[in-house]
Amino acid sequence: MMATEDLTQAVELTEPLCHLSELVDGRSRGFDPLGEGRDTMFVVRQGERLYGYRNHCPHYDQARMNWKKDEFLNGARDRIMCFAHGALFDIASGECEIGPCLGQRLTSVKLTVRDGQVWISGPYVPGRPRRSS
Amino acid sequence: MRIIGPDELVFGVDDVAACREFLVDYGLMEKAFSDEGGRFEALDGSAFTIRKRDDASLPAPLPTANMLRQTIWGVEDQATLDAIEAELSKDRAVEKLADGTLTTRDDANFEIAFRITRRVALDLPAELINSPGAKPGRAPNVIGANDEVEARPRTLSHVVYFVPDMDKMANFYVERLGFVVTDKFTNTGPFLRPQANNDHHVLFMIQTPEYMQGLEHVAFHMQGPTELMLAGSRMVQKGYQSFWGPGRHKFGSNWFWYFNSPLGTHIEYDADMDLHDGDWVERETPMTKDAAQMFLFENVEKWVPGGPPPKK
Protein backbone atom coordinates (compact mmCIF):
# COMPACT_ATOMS: atom_id res chain seq x y z
CA MET A 1 0.00 0.00 0.00
CA MET A 2 1.07 3.58 -0.54
CA ALA A 3 0.13 6.65 1.44
CA THR A 4 -2.42 8.75 -0.38
CA GLU A 5 -1.80 12.47 -0.57
CA ASP A 6 -4.40 15.21 -0.19
CA LEU A 7 -4.10 16.80 -3.62
CA THR A 8 -6.47 19.63 -2.64
CA GLN A 9 -3.48 21.25 -0.91
CA ALA A 10 -1.04 20.61 -3.76
CA VAL A 11 1.11 23.44 -5.07
CA GLU A 12 2.56 23.91 -8.57
CA LEU A 13 6.24 24.69 -8.20
CA THR A 14 7.78 27.48 -10.21
CA GLU A 15 11.42 26.74 -9.34
CA PRO A 16 13.56 23.69 -10.08
CA LEU A 17 14.93 21.67 -7.17
CA CYS A 18 18.53 22.07 -8.32
CA HIS A 19 20.86 21.56 -11.25
CA LEU A 20 21.55 17.94 -12.15
CA SER A 21 25.27 18.53 -11.58
CA GLU A 22 24.53 19.31 -7.91
CA LEU A 23 23.33 15.74 -7.31
CA VAL A 24 26.21 13.40 -6.50
CA ASP A 25 26.09 9.99 -8.18
CA GLY A 26 25.31 7.28 -5.62
CA ARG A 27 24.20 9.72 -2.93
CA SER A 28 20.96 11.16 -1.60
CA ARG A 29 19.93 14.74 -1.04
CA GLY A 30 16.95 16.21 0.80
CA PHE A 31 14.81 19.09 -0.45
CA ASP A 32 12.27 21.49 1.04
CA PRO A 33 10.42 22.62 -2.11
CA LEU A 34 7.77 24.67 -0.25
CA GLY A 35 10.08 26.23 2.34
CA GLU A 36 8.38 24.42 5.23
CA GLY A 37 11.52 24.37 7.37
CA ARG A 38 12.42 20.72 6.86
CA ASP A 39 13.20 18.45 3.94
CA THR A 40 9.89 16.93 2.89
CA MET A 41 11.37 14.91 0.02
CA PHE A 42 14.67 13.51 -1.19
CA VAL A 43 16.36 12.44 -4.40
CA VAL A 44 18.76 9.54 -4.95
CA ARG A 45 20.99 9.73 -8.02
CA GLN A 46 22.30 6.56 -9.65
CA GLY A 47 24.17 7.47 -12.80
CA GLU A 48 21.71 9.34 -15.01
CA ARG A 49 18.70 7.98 -13.14
CA LEU A 50 17.01 10.01 -10.44
CA TYR A 51 14.62 8.61 -7.83
CA GLY A 52 12.48 11.03 -5.87
CA TYR A 53 10.51 10.14 -2.72
CA ARG A 54 8.66 11.92 0.06
CA ASN A 55 10.55 12.04 3.36
CA HIS A 56 7.79 10.06 5.06
CA CYS A 57 8.37 6.52 6.25
CA PRO A 58 5.17 4.48 5.76
CA HIS A 59 5.62 3.08 9.29
CA TYR A 60 4.36 6.18 11.13
CA ASP A 61 2.38 9.10 9.76
CA GLN A 62 4.79 11.85 8.68
CA ALA A 63 7.83 9.97 10.05
CA ARG A 64 11.09 11.59 8.98
CA MET A 65 13.60 9.13 7.60
CA ASN A 66 17.10 10.64 7.41
CA TRP A 67 19.58 10.69 10.30
CA LYS A 68 21.27 13.88 9.18
CA LYS A 69 20.78 16.46 6.46
CA ASP A 70 20.83 14.62 3.09
CA GLU A 71 21.57 11.18 4.65
CA PHE A 72 18.89 8.76 3.42
CA LEU A 73 21.05 5.78 2.40
CA ASN A 74 22.47 2.83 4.32
CA GLY A 75 26.22 2.36 4.82
CA ALA A 76 26.68 0.46 1.56
CA ARG A 77 24.54 3.10 -0.21
CA ASP A 78 22.61 0.37 -2.01
CA ARG A 79 19.33 0.86 -0.12
CA ILE A 80 17.25 3.75 1.15
CA MET A 81 17.12 3.50 4.93
CA CYS A 82 14.75 4.94 7.48
CA PHE A 83 16.91 5.86 10.43
CA ALA A 84 13.95 5.84 12.78
CA HIS A 85 13.97 2.03 13.00
CA GLY A 86 16.35 0.75 10.35
CA ALA A 87 13.84 -0.14 7.60
CA LEU A 88 15.48 -0.72 4.19
CA PHE A 89 13.87 0.17 0.87
CA ASP A 90 14.73 -0.71 -2.72
CA ILE A 91 16.00 2.47 -4.35
CA ALA A 92 14.27 1.95 -7.70
CA SER A 93 10.83 0.85 -6.45
CA GLY A 94 10.68 2.38 -2.96
CA GLU A 95 9.47 -0.96 -1.64
CA CYS A 96 10.31 -1.84 1.98
CA GLU A 97 12.38 -5.04 2.08
CA ILE A 98 12.89 -5.32 5.83
CA GLY A 99 11.66 -3.32 8.80
CA PRO A 100 8.47 -2.06 10.40
CA CYS A 101 6.84 -1.15 7.06
CA LEU A 102 7.51 -4.47 5.31
CA GLY A 103 5.34 -4.75 2.21
CA GLN A 104 4.67 -1.02 2.02
CA ARG A 105 6.44 1.48 -0.18
CA LEU A 106 7.65 5.04 -0.15
CA THR A 107 5.60 7.75 -1.83
CA SER A 108 7.23 8.54 -5.15
CA VAL A 109 7.89 12.09 -6.36
CA LYS A 110 8.11 12.17 -10.15
CA LEU A 111 11.01 14.19 -11.50
CA THR A 112 11.98 15.53 -14.89
CA VAL A 113 15.24 17.07 -16.10
CA ARG A 114 14.93 20.06 -18.45
CA ASP A 115 17.97 22.00 -19.64
CA GLY A 116 20.03 20.37 -16.91
CA GLN A 117 17.62 21.46 -14.17
CA VAL A 118 15.75 18.95 -11.98
CA TRP A 119 12.03 19.68 -11.67
CA ILE A 120 9.19 18.06 -9.76
CA SER A 121 6.62 16.88 -12.33
CA GLY A 122 3.19 18.04 -11.31
CA PRO A 123 1.74 19.48 -8.10
CA TYR A 124 3.43 19.01 -4.72
CA VAL A 125 1.62 18.50 -1.42
CA PRO A 126 2.96 20.18 1.76
CA GLY A 127 4.73 17.88 4.20
CA ARG A 128 2.39 18.81 6.99
CA PRO A 129 -1.16 19.34 5.78
CA ARG A 130 -2.73 22.66 6.78
CA ARG A 131 -5.14 22.50 9.69
CA SER A 132 -8.72 23.16 8.75
CA SER A 133 -9.82 26.43 10.35
CA MET B 1 16.52 -8.79 42.46
CA ARG B 2 18.51 -5.58 42.85
CA ILE B 3 18.65 -4.61 39.17
CA ILE B 4 19.43 -0.93 38.54
CA GLY B 5 18.87 -0.39 34.82
CA PRO B 6 20.53 -0.63 31.43
CA ASP B 7 24.32 -0.41 31.90
CA GLU B 8 25.30 -0.79 28.26
CA LEU B 9 23.78 -1.47 24.85
CA VAL B 10 25.75 -3.31 22.17
CA PHE B 11 24.97 -2.62 18.50
CA GLY B 12 26.02 -4.22 15.23
CA VAL B 13 25.89 -1.32 12.76
CA ASP B 14 26.43 -0.92 9.07
CA ASP B 15 28.21 2.45 9.20
CA VAL B 16 30.64 2.71 12.10
CA ALA B 17 31.92 6.16 11.12
CA ALA B 18 28.41 7.60 10.93
CA CYS B 19 27.56 6.18 14.35
CA ARG B 20 30.69 7.69 15.84
CA GLU B 21 29.84 11.09 14.38
CA PHE B 22 26.32 10.92 15.76
CA LEU B 23 27.16 9.65 19.25
CA VAL B 24 29.94 12.20 19.82
CA ASP B 25 27.69 15.04 18.67
CA TYR B 26 24.86 13.64 20.82
CA GLY B 27 27.17 14.22 23.78
CA LEU B 28 28.56 10.83 24.70
CA MET B 29 32.29 10.59 25.46
CA GLU B 30 34.40 8.48 23.12
CA LYS B 31 36.37 6.00 25.21
CA ALA B 32 37.61 3.74 22.42
CA PHE B 33 37.38 3.81 18.65
CA SER B 34 38.77 2.03 15.60
CA ASP B 35 37.45 1.13 12.16
CA GLU B 36 35.91 -1.93 13.80
CA GLY B 37 33.81 -0.03 16.33
CA GLY B 38 33.94 1.91 19.55
CA ARG B 39 32.61 2.62 23.01
CA PHE B 40 30.83 5.83 24.00
CA GLU B 41 29.94 6.70 27.58
CA ALA B 42 27.56 8.96 29.47
CA LEU B 43 28.88 10.80 32.52
CA ASP B 44 28.24 7.85 34.83
CA GLY B 45 29.94 5.28 32.56
CA SER B 46 26.74 3.75 31.16
CA ALA B 47 27.52 3.25 27.52
CA PHE B 48 26.93 2.25 23.93
CA THR B 49 29.30 -0.18 22.26
CA ILE B 50 29.16 -0.26 18.46
CA ARG B 51 30.75 -2.87 16.22
CA LYS B 52 30.47 -3.69 12.56
CA ARG B 53 27.35 -5.68 11.83
CA ASP B 54 29.36 -8.74 10.70
CA ASP B 55 31.66 -8.78 13.75
CA ALA B 56 31.85 -12.44 14.79
CA SER B 57 32.13 -11.52 18.47
CA LEU B 58 28.60 -10.08 18.51
CA PRO B 59 25.59 -12.09 19.66
CA ALA B 60 23.41 -13.28 16.79
CA PRO B 61 21.13 -10.67 15.21
CA LEU B 62 17.35 -10.81 15.15
CA PRO B 63 15.90 -11.57 11.68
CA THR B 64 14.64 -7.98 11.43
CA ALA B 65 16.01 -4.50 10.67
CA ASN B 66 17.06 -4.12 14.32
CA MET B 67 20.75 -3.28 15.01
CA LEU B 68 20.68 -3.80 18.79
CA ARG B 69 22.56 -6.99 19.61
CA GLN B 70 22.61 -7.05 23.40
CA THR B 71 21.17 -5.21 26.40
CA ILE B 72 23.44 -5.40 29.45
CA TRP B 73 21.63 -4.77 32.73
CA GLY B 74 23.56 -3.40 35.69
CA VAL B 75 22.90 -4.92 39.12
CA GLU B 76 23.92 -3.84 42.62
CA ASP B 77 25.92 -6.82 43.85
CA GLN B 78 27.10 -10.40 43.40
CA ALA B 79 24.17 -11.72 45.40
CA THR B 80 21.82 -10.34 42.76
CA LEU B 81 23.87 -11.90 39.97
CA ASP B 82 23.79 -15.24 41.78
CA ALA B 83 20.03 -14.99 42.23
CA ILE B 84 19.52 -14.15 38.53
CA GLU B 85 21.73 -17.06 37.51
CA ALA B 86 19.82 -19.48 39.72
CA GLU B 87 16.43 -18.23 38.54
CA LEU B 88 17.08 -18.11 34.79
CA SER B 89 19.07 -21.36 34.71
CA LYS B 90 15.85 -23.17 35.58
CA ASP B 91 14.66 -23.03 31.97
CA ARG B 92 17.38 -21.63 29.71
CA ALA B 93 21.12 -21.66 29.09
CA VAL B 94 22.90 -18.96 31.10
CA GLU B 95 26.54 -18.42 30.24
CA LYS B 96 28.95 -16.92 32.77
CA LEU B 97 31.80 -14.94 31.20
CA ALA B 98 35.30 -14.64 32.71
CA ASP B 99 34.44 -11.29 34.32
CA GLY B 100 31.31 -12.73 35.95
CA THR B 101 28.85 -11.27 33.43
CA LEU B 102 25.85 -13.52 32.78
CA THR B 103 24.48 -13.78 29.23
CA THR B 104 21.21 -15.34 28.11
CA ARG B 105 18.02 -14.50 26.19
CA ASP B 106 14.70 -13.20 27.45
CA ASP B 107 11.32 -14.64 26.51
CA ALA B 108 11.11 -12.47 23.38
CA ASN B 109 14.51 -13.78 22.24
CA PHE B 110 16.40 -10.54 22.93
CA GLU B 111 20.03 -11.10 23.93
CA ILE B 112 20.42 -9.88 27.51
CA ALA B 113 23.26 -9.82 30.00
CA PHE B 114 23.69 -8.98 33.67
CA ARG B 115 26.75 -7.66 35.46
CA ILE B 116 27.64 -5.71 38.58
CA THR B 117 27.02 -2.16 37.44
CA ARG B 118 29.88 -0.15 36.04
CA ARG B 119 27.99 3.09 36.60
CA VAL B 120 29.76 5.50 38.90
CA ALA B 121 27.64 7.41 41.40
CA LEU B 122 27.12 10.97 40.16
CA ASP B 123 27.25 14.00 42.41
CA LEU B 124 26.11 16.79 40.12
CA PRO B 125 23.78 19.76 40.49
CA ALA B 126 20.19 19.63 39.29
CA GLU B 127 18.87 22.36 37.04
CA LEU B 128 18.49 25.40 39.29
CA ILE B 129 15.49 27.64 38.79
CA ASN B 130 14.07 30.74 40.44
CA SER B 131 10.37 30.54 41.11
CA PRO B 132 8.19 33.14 42.87
CA GLY B 133 7.13 31.97 46.30
CA ALA B 134 9.94 29.43 46.52
CA LYS B 135 13.47 29.73 47.81
CA PRO B 136 15.69 30.87 44.91
CA GLY B 137 17.43 28.02 43.11
CA ARG B 138 20.18 30.36 41.94
CA ALA B 139 21.80 32.96 44.14
CA PRO B 140 21.80 36.60 43.02
CA ASN B 141 24.13 37.18 40.06
CA VAL B 142 24.22 33.51 39.07
CA ILE B 143 23.18 33.38 35.42
CA GLY B 144 20.83 30.70 34.14
CA ALA B 145 21.23 31.17 30.37
CA ASN B 146 24.74 30.11 29.47
CA ASP B 147 25.09 28.70 25.99
CA GLU B 148 28.78 28.03 26.50
CA VAL B 149 28.10 25.03 28.73
CA GLU B 150 28.48 21.43 27.70
CA ALA B 151 25.30 19.36 27.54
CA ARG B 152 26.28 15.81 28.39
CA PRO B 153 23.99 12.83 28.90
CA ARG B 154 24.28 11.78 32.53
CA THR B 155 23.09 8.20 32.47
CA LEU B 156 21.26 5.63 30.36
CA SER B 157 17.63 6.09 31.25
CA HIS B 158 15.52 3.52 29.46
CA VAL B 159 15.14 1.12 26.56
CA VAL B 160 11.96 0.52 24.57
CA TYR B 161 11.45 -2.60 22.50
CA PHE B 162 9.07 -3.60 19.74
CA VAL B 163 7.88 -7.03 20.91
CA PRO B 164 5.54 -9.62 19.39
CA ASP B 165 3.87 -10.48 22.72
CA MET B 166 3.88 -7.76 25.38
CA ASP B 167 2.39 -9.98 28.09
CA LYS B 168 4.97 -12.73 27.59
CA MET B 169 7.76 -10.16 27.56
CA ALA B 170 6.49 -8.22 30.58
CA ASN B 171 5.82 -11.37 32.58
CA PHE B 172 9.44 -12.46 32.13
CA TYR B 173 10.78 -9.22 33.61
CA VAL B 174 8.13 -9.05 36.35
CA GLU B 175 7.96 -12.69 37.45
CA ARG B 176 11.55 -13.76 36.86
CA LEU B 177 13.50 -10.55 37.54
CA GLY B 178 11.30 -8.63 39.96
CA PHE B 179 10.46 -5.64 37.78
CA VAL B 180 7.35 -3.60 38.71
CA VAL B 181 4.71 -2.24 36.31
CA THR B 182 4.24 1.49 36.97
CA ASP B 183 1.76 2.31 34.19
CA LYS B 184 0.37 0.75 31.04
CA PHE B 185 -0.86 1.78 27.61
CA THR B 186 -3.74 -0.59 26.86
CA ASN B 187 -2.97 -3.02 24.02
CA THR B 188 0.45 -1.39 23.57
CA GLY B 189 2.59 -2.23 26.55
CA PRO B 190 3.58 -1.61 30.16
CA PHE B 191 6.18 0.70 31.70
CA LEU B 192 8.53 -1.20 34.01
CA ARG B 193 11.03 -0.30 36.69
CA PRO B 194 13.40 -2.67 38.47
CA GLN B 195 13.71 -2.96 42.25
CA ALA B 196 16.91 -0.93 42.61
CA ASN B 197 15.67 2.09 40.62
CA ASN B 198 12.80 4.46 41.40
CA ASP B 199 12.64 5.90 37.88
CA HIS B 200 9.15 5.60 36.39
CA HIS B 201 10.53 3.32 33.70
CA VAL B 202 13.78 1.80 32.56
CA LEU B 203 11.92 -0.53 30.21
CA PHE B 204 8.88 -0.03 28.01
CA MET B 205 7.56 -2.11 25.16
CA ILE B 206 5.26 -1.71 22.20
CA GLN B 207 3.44 -4.74 20.84
CA THR B 208 4.06 -5.17 17.10
CA PRO B 209 4.13 -7.96 14.52
CA GLU B 210 7.16 -10.28 14.67
CA TYR B 211 8.84 -8.72 11.62
CA MET B 212 9.19 -5.45 13.56
CA GLN B 213 10.89 -6.85 16.66
CA GLY B 214 13.78 -4.74 17.87
CA LEU B 215 14.75 -1.56 19.65
CA GLU B 216 12.15 1.20 19.30
CA HIS B 217 14.24 3.79 21.11
CA VAL B 218 16.74 4.35 23.88
CA ALA B 219 17.08 7.41 26.12
CA PHE B 220 19.65 9.13 28.27
CA HIS B 221 18.81 11.40 31.20
CA MET B 222 19.96 15.01 30.97
CA GLN B 223 20.36 17.49 33.84
CA GLY B 224 16.98 19.07 33.25
CA PRO B 225 14.68 20.66 30.67
CA THR B 226 17.08 23.47 29.79
CA GLU B 227 19.98 21.13 29.10
CA LEU B 228 17.67 18.91 27.04
CA MET B 229 16.58 21.91 24.97
CA LEU B 230 20.16 23.08 24.55
CA ALA B 231 21.43 19.64 23.51
CA GLY B 232 18.55 19.04 21.10
CA SER B 233 18.77 22.45 19.46
CA ARG B 234 22.52 21.96 18.97
CA MET B 235 21.79 18.65 17.25
CA VAL B 236 19.31 20.34 14.90
CA GLN B 237 21.85 23.09 14.14
CA LYS B 238 24.37 20.39 13.18
CA GLY B 239 21.91 18.93 10.69
CA TYR B 240 20.59 15.96 12.68
CA GLN B 241 16.99 14.91 12.13
CA SER B 242 14.59 15.54 14.96
CA PHE B 243 11.92 12.85 15.01
CA TRP B 244 9.64 13.93 17.88
CA GLY B 245 9.94 16.77 20.29
CA PRO B 246 10.76 18.67 22.32
CA GLY B 247 7.81 17.95 24.55
CA ARG B 248 6.82 16.43 27.85
CA HIS B 249 5.40 12.95 28.27
CA LYS B 250 2.46 12.20 30.57
CA PHE B 251 3.43 8.76 31.92
CA GLY B 252 6.78 9.33 33.61
CA SER B 253 6.46 13.11 33.18
CA ASN B 254 9.84 13.19 31.43
CA TRP B 255 10.67 15.90 28.94
CA PHE B 256 11.65 14.30 25.65
CA TRP B 257 13.36 15.00 22.36
CA TYR B 258 13.92 12.11 19.93
CA PHE B 259 16.39 11.99 17.06
CA ASN B 260 16.86 9.53 14.23
CA SER B 261 20.25 7.87 14.33
CA PRO B 262 22.52 5.74 12.16
CA LEU B 263 22.10 3.04 14.82
CA GLY B 264 18.71 2.41 13.24
CA THR B 265 16.73 3.59 16.24
CA HIS B 266 15.59 6.79 17.87
CA ILE B 267 17.87 8.13 20.54
CA GLU B 268 16.08 10.32 23.02
CA TYR B 269 17.21 13.03 25.39
CA ASP B 270 15.02 12.94 28.46
CA ALA B 271 14.87 14.94 31.67
CA ASP B 272 12.99 15.17 34.95
CA MET B 273 11.31 11.78 35.10
CA ASP B 274 8.96 10.85 37.95
CA LEU B 275 10.16 8.53 40.71
CA HIS B 276 7.95 5.84 42.21
CA ASP B 277 8.03 3.40 45.10
CA GLY B 278 5.94 0.48 46.26
CA ASP B 279 3.03 2.74 47.23
CA TRP B 280 2.38 3.69 43.61
CA VAL B 281 -0.81 2.36 41.99
CA GLU B 282 -0.50 1.52 38.30
CA ARG B 283 -2.48 3.64 35.82
CA GLU B 284 -3.78 2.44 32.47
CA THR B 285 -4.99 4.34 29.43
CA PRO B 286 -5.15 3.83 25.66
CA MET B 287 -2.13 5.24 23.84
CA THR B 288 -3.51 8.38 22.27
CA LYS B 289 -1.87 11.67 21.25
CA ASP B 290 -3.13 13.24 24.47
CA ALA B 291 -1.91 10.34 26.60
CA ALA B 292 1.52 10.33 24.97
CA GLN B 293 2.39 13.94 25.71
CA MET B 294 1.29 16.94 27.73
CA PHE B 295 2.59 19.29 25.06
CA LEU B 296 4.71 19.14 21.92
CA PHE B 297 6.88 21.75 20.23
CA GLU B 298 9.11 21.86 17.19
CA ASN B 299 12.45 23.60 16.86
CA VAL B 300 12.46 26.57 14.48
CA GLU B 301 15.29 28.79 13.34
CA LYS B 302 16.26 31.52 15.79
CA TRP B 303 14.52 34.81 15.15
CA VAL B 304 14.42 38.22 16.73
CA PRO B 305 11.71 40.85 16.53
CA GLY B 306 12.99 43.94 14.83
CA GLY B 307 13.31 45.72 11.55
CA PRO B 308 13.73 49.27 10.39
CA PRO B 309 12.58 52.13 12.63
CA PRO B 310 8.97 53.24 12.09
CA LYS B 311 8.45 55.91 9.43
CA LYS B 312 7.76 59.40 10.75
Interface residues (C-beta under 8 A of the other chain):
Chain A: G37 A63 R64 M65 N66 W67 K68 K69 E71 N74 G75 A76 M81 C82 F83 A84 H85 G86 A87 L88 I98 G99 P100 L102
Chain B: V13 D14 D15 A18 F22 T64 A65 N66 M67 F162 T208 Y211 M212 G214 E216 K238 G239 Y240 Q241 S242 F243 F259 N260 S261 P262 G264 T265 H266 V300 E301
